[in-house]
Amino acid sequence: MQLKDRVPSVFVLNAAALTKPHAVQQLNADLNNCGCEVAVITQTHCNTKHTDAMMNVPEYMFHRRDGQRRRGGGVAIYVSSMLQSAIGTYAADDKRFELLWVRVTGSAEPKVVKFCTRV
């Protein structure tokens, strides 16, 4: 069954900091074990000093929105490299909200993954 005919498999995790030692390696093991197509991660605790390369999970595209106002927060969406994905934008975007939209395309009909962690 192609992606256009179904919803992608989704893994949701409150990481309580992907910035902790070995957290990304643990996430890599979890994603490889479950074989999901999309992973939504809350409480990444990423900020400008954390590069995308530091959060890399092989065979997944990494999209993120860091918390802006206080310590912690942040949301990330990992999408399997077998699918195409891009961050969605909209005119009323407000950086105060930890809201991330990712357009996922695996075939003719795109799917949109939207996730908001806190305001």
C-alpha positions, 0 to 999 in steps of 0.5 A, spaced: 500 500 500 502 506 497 503 512 502 497 516 498 492 510 500 494 511 508 496 515 513 504 514 515 506 510 521 507 515 527 512 514 533 511 520 538 516 521 544 517 526 549 524 526 549 525 530 555 532 533 552 535 530 545 541 534 548 542 529 553 548 524 552 546 518 548 539 521 547 540 521 539 543 514 539 537 511 543 532 515 539 536 512 533 535 505 536 528 506 537 526 508 530 530 502 527 526 498 532 519 500 530 520 502 523 516 508 523 515 513 517 514 519 521 517 521 529 514 527 532 519 528 538 517 533 544 521 537 549 528 536 545 531 542 549 535 544 542 537 551 541 542 555 536 548 551 539 545 544 537 546 543 530 542 539 525 548 534 524 548 533 532 541 531 532 542 526 525 539 519 525 541 516 519 535 514 514 531 520 517 530 527 515 530 532 521 526 538 522 525 542 528 523 548 531 526 550 538 523 553 544 524 561 544 522 564 550 524 559 556 529 553 557 527 547 554 521 546 550 522 545 542 519 540 537 522 535 532 519 531 526 524 526 523 521 523 516 524 517 513 528 518 507 524 513 503 519 519 503 520 527 501 518 532 506 519 539 507 517 544 513 511 548 511 510 555 512 504 560 513 502 567 513 500 567 520 506 564 523 508 566 530 515 564 533 512 564 540 508 558 539 512 551 538 508 549 532 511 545 526 508 543 520 511 538 515 509 536 509 510 529 507 510 526 500 511 519 498 506 519 492 501 523 489 497 525 495 501 529 500 500 529 508 501 534 513 504 533 520 502 538 524 505 538 532 504 544 537 507 542 544 506 549 548 504 556 547 
